[in-house]
């Protein structure tokens, strides 16, 4: 459903009809406009209009209800026309991440043309939209502090619009560190702020014995399990690709902040672990590496597989929808805590070498017989849709790992069956398959997933059990998940 916010609606006309005109406008705003929008709905999202001029006919002989309906229809028609012509006075954001991406990318590029829209969207509380061009970094950080869970998604998408150099000029070292702290806190990190402070202290010489020839190392270099996980995180991270390809030479605190952001994007559950310092240290080393001379370097805007640089995204581009027959599989997010997920996966020594996404993906395909590339299984694992498997492919699970994954799957279906009051079912896996087997479509973008389901498939038992309530922000997946019925 769209949200249309109009601060003021005025009309000019003959003086003798001013009182009647005000009453007609009140009727349009209070009653008729919502009816007209239902008949001719706008695409989903939040719409902000700076000014929309609409010529309206007023026949004094017509009854007021008829005039109000005609005026409301004319306003809605004008809205659709303004959208088609991409008027500068009409801005659409599909959700809050869209608005924040626009704010950050625009400020990084020195463009404050849409400050009026950011203000109406609540991103500039108490600020004068006309004054946002001053301390642009402070304005952007204030907006992101109010929604720290969006930091990684905003950075990934802003990179595709303006590139890393402009973002670096906007933030500076202290800004990157603040962003890393915000992202880590949103994902339930342990002690990342202290870790980043140690990098900053090492640069200033406040911590003796932490300087190497190639920079400070406040945590031991990643080895064994963390070496594999750090490599995987860097290989799958858009942020890491941009950081490594850049010609920038950041200081140690900035590099450490970049490493935290890479982990937050590619392996967010790692930030919840007690040995997070080892994870960050391994990624610091990987991010600090530069491509060999003569090597092919990706663009600083996001590039797709086998292609050149991607074109900067349009402000309101719709993500592609990917079909699945297991559209109800993400419903089990509602029972994750009861099943001990994700802690049973992140704290198991047997699975220490595996990122949470790998574990969740294999659990998902144990819950239901979904293909490895099924969009619903990818959503449950916090992976992109579509997902391009890394090369070389991760080694298959060993016997002990498979046993642990089976245990978690059994606990998860049991918790879901209990929530549905079907704990006595002979096969709890069959209960979950019944719930999950429904056609749907997944619209994925960094930090935001919409699972589109048919309204006709709404299940009373599922609704009563609360399984189809929006999960919202899921820290260990690093994304917002919503169910959209319609």
N, C-alpha and C positions, 0 to 999 in steps of 0.2 A: 504494500500500500504506500502511495506517495504522501509526503508531508509538504504542504504548501504553506509558506509563511509570508504574509503580506502585512507590512507595518501600517500602511495607510492607504485608503482608497478614497479618492476625491473625484468630483465631476464638476464641469463648468457648463452653464446653460443660461437660458433666459432668467432674468431676475425674478419674474413672477412665478417661476417654477422651482426656485431654489429649495423651498421647504419640502416640496414633494420629492425633488431629486434626492435630498438627504434621506428621506424615508425609503425610497427605492434602493439606494445604496446599502442601507442597513439590512433590507430584506435580502439583497444579493449576498452580502457577507455572512449573514446569520443562517440563511436557509438554502438559497438557490445555488450558490456556488458549489457546495458539497454535492448536491444532487447532480449538477452538470458534470462534475468530475467523475462521479460514479458511472454516468452514461458514456463519458468519453475520457477514460482514465489516462493519466500520464504514466510513463514508465516508472518503475519503482525508484525510490530515492528521495532525497530532500532537494527542494527547489527554492531558489532565492532570486527575487526580482528586485533590481534597483529601481526600475521605472518601466511601466508598460502603458503606452497610450493606445486607447481603444475607442474608435468612433462609435457612438451609441445613438440610436434613434429613439425619440420620445414623442409618442403620439398621445396627446392629452386625453383623447377619447377612449384609449384602451384601458382596461382595468389594471391595477397595480400588479397583481400576481402574474399576469401575462407579460408585462414589461420586465419584471424581475427575471423571469425565466429566459426571456430573449437576451437580456443583458448578461446574465450568467453564461449562457451559451456563447455569446460573443467574446467574453473574457477568456473562456476555455479555448475557443478557436484561436484567439490571439496568442495564447500560451503555446499551443501546438505550432503555430506559425513561427513564433520567436525561436522555438527549439529547432525547427527545420533550418532557419537562417542563422543559427548560432549567434544570436544577438549578444553583445557584450553586457547587456543589462539583465541577462538571464543566466543563472549558474545552477547546474545540477550536480549534486554529489550523491552517489549511490549509498554511501554510508560514511561514518566518521573518518575512516582511513583515507578515503578519497579526498576529503576536505583537508586533512593534515598533509597529504602528499602535495596537494596543490599549494598550500601555504609554504611548506619547506622548500619545494622546488622553485617556486616563484621568488621567495626571499633570497635564495641562493643566486638566482639570476638577476636580482635587483628589480624585480617586477612587483609592484604593489597595487596593480590595477584592480585586483579583486579583493582588496582589503575590506570593502563594504560587505562582501559575502562572508568572509571569515568572521567578521564581527557578528553578523546575524546568525551564523552557525554556532556561536558561543565559543569560538577559539581565541577571542581577544577580550576576555572579561575585563571591563573597566577601562579598556584602552580606547583611545581616539583613533578610529581607522585612518584618519589623515596623518597620523604621526608614526605609523609602523615602519617607515623607512629609516628610522634612526638606528637604534641598536637591534639590527635584524636577528642576530643570534639569540639575544635575550627574548625577543618575541617568539621565535620558533621553539626555544627550550621551554618557555612558559606553557605553550600550547601542548607540547609533548609530555610535560610533567603531569598534566591532567589526564593523560591516557598513556601511561608507560608501556602497556602491553602492545601498543601500535608501533613502537620505535623501530624494530627490525623491518617490519613490512613497509613502513614509510621510507626508510633509508634505501631498501632494495628498489622500490619503485621510483623514488626521487633520482637515484643513480641513472635510471634509464631515460630520464627527462633532461637532466642537466650535467651529468658526469661527475666524477670524483673531484676534480680540481675546484669546481665551484663550491661543492659541499665542504671541502676542506677549508676554503677561504671563509666560508660562513662560520664554521664551528671553531676552528683552531684547536689546539691540543686540549684545552680545558673543556671545550664543548664536546669533543669525542669522549673524553672520560666521563662526563655527565651522562651522555647517551648510553654508554656501556653500563653505568650504574643503574640507570632507569630500566634498561632492558633486563638486566640480571635480576633486579628486585621483582619485576613483574613475573619472572619465571621461577621464583622461589629460590634464588641463589643463596649460597652460604659464603659469606666473607669476601665477596668479590670486591667490595669497596676497599677493604683493607689490602687486598692483593694489588689493586691498582695504585693505592697509596705507596706501597713498597716499591713499585716501579718508579713512581715519581721521586721518592726519597733516594733511590739508587742513582738517579740522574743527577740529583743535587749533591750527592756524596754523603747523605745523612745516614746511610746504612753501609757500614764498612764491610768489605769482603764479598760484595755482590756484583762486582764489575768484572766482566770478561773482555777479551779483545774485541768481541763482536757485540758487546752491549751487556746490560744487566740481566741477571737471571735469578729472581727472587724465589723461584721454585725449581726443583730438580728438572732436568730435561726429561720430556716424556720418553718412556721406554716400555718395551713389552706391549701390554694391552693398550696403553695410551698412545703409543706410536701409531698403531693401526687405526685407532679411532680418530686421532688428529689428522692423519692423512685422508681418511674418509670425509671428515668434516670440511677440510679445505677443498677437496675435489668436488663436493656437491654444493658449495656455497657460492652464490652470486656475488656476495660482498667480497669473499676471498679472491675471486677472479679479478674484480676491479682493483682491489688493493695490490695484488701481486703484479698486475699489468701496468700500474701507474708508475710514472717517473718521479713521483713525490718521494722525498726522503724524510719521513716523519721521525720525531723523537721517540724515545722509549715509552713514555706514558701513552702516546698516541698509538703506537704499535700494539701495546698491551690492550688498549681499549678496542682496537680493531679486532684483536684475537677474541676478546670476550664477545663481541658482536657476531663474529663468524660462528662461534660455538652456539650462541643464542639462536642463530638462524638454522644451523645444520644439525645440532645435537642438543636441543635446549635442556633436556633432562640432565645432561652432564653438569650443568651449573648447580644442580641441587645436591651434588655429591660432596662428601667431605674432602676428597682429593681433587677438588676443582682446580687448584693451583697447577697440578701436573697437566691437566687438560689444556689450560690456557697457555702454559709454557710451551707445550708441543706445537700449538697453533701459532704462537709468536714466532717460533723458528721457521715454520712453513710459510707464514705470511711475509716474513722478512726476506725470503728467497726471491730473487729476481730471475726472469727468463734469461737463458743463455743468449749471448750475442748472436744475432741472425735468426733467433727462434721466432715463430709466428706469435704475435701478441694480440689478444682479443681487444676489442674496442672498450673504451671506458663507459660506453653505454652498453646495456645488456645485449648480448648476441645469442641467437638461437643455435642449436646444433647444426654444424655444417653450413652456416650462413655468415654473412657479414653482420655489421652492427644493426641492431633493431632500430626501427624508427621510434622516436619518442612517442609514448602512449598519448592518445587523446584524453581529454579531461574526463569523459564519461564513457569510455570504451567498455562494452559488456564482455565479461569473460566467457569463453566458450563453455558450453555444457556438454558433459560426457555421460552417456547413458550407462546404467547398471541395472541388473535384475535383483541386486541385493541392497536396495536403497534403505532398508531398515536396519542394516548392520550397525551404523553409527549410533543407533538407539542404546546400545550397550554401554556407551559412555556414561549413561545415568547410573550404572551399577559398578563402575570401575572401582570406586573407593571401597565398596563392600567386598569386592574381590581382591583387594590389596594391590590394585594396579594404580600407579606404575611401580610402587616400591618393591614389590616382589620381583620385578625384573631388574630394576636399577641397583638393588642391594644384594643380588645373588652373585657370589664369587664365580660361579660357573659361567655366568653371562657377562663377566666384567669386560671382556674384550669386544663386546657387541654394543653398538649404539641402540638406544631405546627404539628408534624407528625400525631397525632390523628385527628386534624381538617382537614388537607389536604387529608387524606385517606378517610374521610367521604365526603368531597367535590368531590373527584375523582369519587366515586361511585354514586354521584348525577349527574355528568356530563355525564356519560355513564353507562349503566346497567352492569358494570363489577362485577365479584365476588370479595369478600373481599381479596382473595389470588391471584388475577390477578397480574402478574408481572408489567404490565404497571401502574396500580393503585398504586402499591408499589413504583415504581420509582417516581411518582408525589408526593408521601408523604415523600420521602427521607428515606424509610424503606428498610431493607435488603431483598434480593430475594434469596431463599424463606424466608418468615417471620414466626417466631414461636410466636404466640400471647402470651402475658404474662399471668401468672396464679397467682391470680384470674384475670379474664378478666375485663377491665375497665367497669364501669357502663355505660349503654347506654345514649345517649344524652337526656337531658330534653327538654321540649317544647320550652323554650327560646333559648337553644343552637341549636336545630334543625332549628328554624326560622333563626338564624344568619347564619348557614351553607347554608341554602337555598338561602339567600340573596347573599352570596359570589358566589355560583354556578351560579345564574342568572347573576351577574355582569361579571363573567368570560366568559360565553357563549356569552353574548352581545358584549364584547370586541373582542372576536375571530371572531364573525360574521362581525363586523365592519372592522377588518383587512382584511377579505376576500371579502369586499365590498358586503356583503349579509345582511346588517343591516335591510333590509326590509323583511327578511324571516319571515314567519308566526310563526315558532318555532325555535328560535336560538339553542335550545338543539339538534334539528335534524341536524343542520349545524355541530355542534361539533361531533355528532355521525358519520356523513358521513366522516368527516376528520379522526376520530380516528379508524374507523373500517377497519383495514388492518392487515394482519398477520405479525408477527414479532417475534423476540427472544430477551430476555434481558440477558445480561452478567453482573452480579453485583459482585463487590468486594469493600472493604472499600475505600471510596473516589473516586470511578471511576465506571461509568455505561456506557456501550455501548448498544444502542438499534439498533439491526440489522433488517433492512427492505429490502424488495425485490426491486431491481432496476426497475422492471417492474411496481411497484406501485407508482413511482414518479408522483406526480400530479402537473400540470402546475400552477393551481391556488394556491396551497399550497406553491409551490416554489416562485411564484411571491409575495405572502404575507410574505415571509420570515419565515414561521412557521417551516420549516425543516432545518433551519440553526442551527448549533451546539450551544446549550445553553452555553457550556463550564462550568466554575466554577460557581455554584449557591450557594452563601454563606448561605442562609437560609435553604438549604437542606444539606449543608456540603459535597457536592460531585461535581465532574465533570460529565456532561452528554453529550454524543456524539451520533449522528445518523450515522450509518454505512450502506450505501446502496450497495448492491451487492449480 
